[in-house]
Amino acid sequence: MNPVPVHPFELPVPRPGEHLIHDLIAQALA
């Protein structure tokens, strides 16, 4: 049961600093 990626940039396996990338993407889309 893998959640559907919200952004095409997301990878199936979480990596260190991934939350930082998500924050940058969120700010860019804001």
Rosetta constraint file for C-alpha pairs under 8 A:
AtomPair CA 5 CA 10 HARMONIC 6.15 0.50
AtomPair CA 5 CA 11 HARMONIC 7.94 0.50
AtomPair CA 6 CA 10 HARMONIC 7.52 0.50
AtomPair CA 14 CA 18 HARMONIC 6.50 0.50
AtomPair CA 17 CA 21 HARMONIC 6.67 0.50
AtomPair CA 18 CA 22 HARMONIC 6.31 0.50
AtomPair CA 19 CA 23 HARMONIC 6.16 0.50
AtomPair CA 20 CA 24 HARMONIC 6.29 0.50
AtomPair CA 21 CA 25 HARMONIC 6.19 0.50
AtomPair CA 22 CA 26 HARMONIC 6.00 0.50
AtomPair CA 23 CA 27 HARMONIC 6.12 0.50
AtomPair CA 24 CA 28 HARMONIC 6.07 0.50
AtomPair CA 25 CA 29 HARMONIC 6.12 0.50
AtomPair CA 26 CA 30 HARMONIC 5.97 0.50
